[in-house]
Amino acid sequence: QVQLVESGGGLVQPGGSLRLSCVASVSAFRTYTMGWYRQAPGKQRELVATITSGGTTNYADSMKGRFTASRDNAKKTVYLQMNSLRPEDTAAYYCNARSSLLGAEYWGQGTQVTVSS
């Protein structure tokens, strides 16, 4: 059974940092493009960042320069380093794994990030 397990969320003050992790129990992890999405209450889920198996990253405009996605293929883990956090970054953050080669897509259960003083 495929699982994506996120961790690292929590409460942080504005301007602070958090590092999210997502461990994937998938075979052929290297074939997956991994992504981070977020959903705030009353809003649609939105893209935060994606990272390909080769390490190419893509970010939503509001996250550029503040968030950094990375992955460790040996550990089947993807990370999201979030700096200069703002109250509007408050949301549930979800890990996504997508493989067009395998025709598969999976979601994690989400981890809550709250930015507040």
C-alpha positions as CSV (number, residue, x, y, z in Angstrom):
1,Q,0.0,0.0,0.0
2,V,1.4,3.3,-1.0
3,Q,1.7,6.0,1.7
4,L,3.0,9.5,1.7
5,V,3.6,10.7,5.3
6,E,4.2,14.3,5.9
7,S,5.8,15.8,9.1
8,G,7.3,19.0,10.3
9,G,4.3,21.3,10.5
10,G,3.4,23.4,13.5
11,L,3.0,26.9,14.8
12,V,5.6,29.5,13.9
13,Q,5.8,33.3,14.3
14,P,5.8,35.5,11.2
15,G,9.3,35.6,9.7
16,G,10.1,32.2,11.1
17,S,11.0,29.0,9.3
18,L,9.8,25.4,9.1
19,R,11.0,22.4,7.2
20,L,8.4,19.9,6.0
21,S,9.3,16.3,5.1
22,C,7.4,13.7,3.2
23,V,8.4,10.0,3.2
24,A,7.0,8.0,0.3
25,S,6.5,4.2,0.6
26,V,6.5,3.8,-3.2
27,S,8.6,1.6,-5.4
28,A,10.5,3.4,-8.3
29,F,10.5,6.6,-6.3
30,R,12.8,8.1,-8.9
31,T,10.1,8.0,-11.5
32,Y,7.9,10.3,-9.5
33,T,7.6,14.0,-9.7
34,M,7.0,15.1,-6.1
35,G,5.0,18.1,-5.2
36,W,3.9,20.2,-2.3
37,Y,0.4,21.7,-2.3
38,R,-1.5,23.7,0.3
39,Q,-5.1,24.4,1.2
40,A,-6.3,27.1,3.5
41,P,-9.8,27.1,5.0
42,G,-12.4,28.1,2.5
43,K,-9.9,28.1,-0.4
44,Q,-8.9,25.7,-3.1
45,R,-5.8,23.6,-3.0
46,E,-2.9,25.3,-4.7
47,L,0.5,24.4,-5.9
48,V,3.4,25.3,-3.7
49,A,6.3,23.6,-5.5
50,T,7.2,20.5,-7.6
51,I,10.5,18.8,-8.0
52,T,11.3,16.2,-10.7
53,S,13.3,13.1,-10.3
54,G,16.3,15.0,-11.6
55,G,15.9,17.8,-9.1
56,T,14.3,20.4,-11.4
57,T,12.1,22.6,-9.3
58,N,9.0,24.8,-10.0
59,Y,7.5,27.2,-7.6
60,A,4.3,29.2,-7.3
61,D,5.1,32.9,-7.7
62,S,4.4,33.8,-4.1
63,M,6.8,31.2,-2.8
64,K,9.7,32.0,-5.0
65,G,12.7,33.0,-3.0
66,R,11.2,31.9,0.3
67,F,10.5,28.2,-0.2
68,T,12.9,25.5,-1.4
69,A,12.0,22.0,-2.4
70,S,14.5,19.2,-2.4
71,R,14.6,15.4,-2.5
72,D,16.7,12.5,-1.4
73,N,16.0,9.6,-3.7
74,A,17.9,7.2,-1.6
75,K,15.6,8.0,1.4
76,K,12.5,8.3,-0.7
77,T,11.9,11.7,0.9
78,V,11.0,15.1,-0.3
79,Y,11.5,18.3,1.7
80,L,10.1,21.8,1.8
81,Q,12.2,24.4,3.5
82,M,10.0,27.4,4.2
83,N,11.6,30.7,5.3
84,S,10.2,34.2,5.9
85,L,6.8,32.7,6.7
86,R,3.8,35.0,6.6
87,P,0.3,34.6,8.2
88,E,-1.1,34.0,4.7
89,D,1.1,30.9,4.5
90,T,-1.2,29.3,7.1
91,A,-2.7,26.1,5.5
92,A,-2.6,22.4,5.5
93,Y,0.3,21.3,3.3
94,Y,0.0,18.2,1.3
95,C,2.7,16.0,-0.4
96,N,1.9,14.7,-3.8
97,A,3.6,12.0,-5.9
98,R,2.9,11.7,-9.6
99,S,4.3,9.4,-12.2
100,S,3.2,9.7,-15.8
101,L,5.3,6.6,-16.6
102,L,3.4,4.5,-14.2
103,G,0.1,6.3,-14.5
104,A,-0.1,6.8,-10.7
105,E,-0.7,9.7,-8.4
106,Y,-0.8,9.7,-4.6
107,W,-1.5,12.2,-1.8
108,G,-0.4,12.5,1.8
109,Q,-2.7,13.2,4.7
110,G,-1.4,16.7,5.1
111,T,0.4,18.6,7.9
112,Q,-0.8,21.9,9.4
113,V,1.3,25.0,9.2
114,T,0.1,28.0,11.2
115,V,1.9,31.3,11.1
116,S,0.8,33.6,13.9
117,S,2.2,35.8,16.6
